[in-house]
Amino acid sequence: MAYESFDKSTANETIDRARDAMDNVSQTLKNGYDAAQNYVQSNEIASELREFVKRDPWIAIAAAFAVGYVAAKIAKRIA
């Protein structure tokens, strides 16, 4: 009986830690996104980026895919 309650409390503690870790990862990603967005807007990169996408849309799509793929791999390793 004591063994079962130990297993349940350990499982609940592990689940709580996992939730906290995911919350931290989520907040870190949000902060990184906000920082990147502020950087792009403050340094007038947005207009240059728009022009690049208009000139070479396929390269922009490939670059966006690559960035997303790398970000997903990093997020998977963190979690």
Helices and strands as residue ranges (DSSP letters): H 2-42, H 45-55, H 57-78
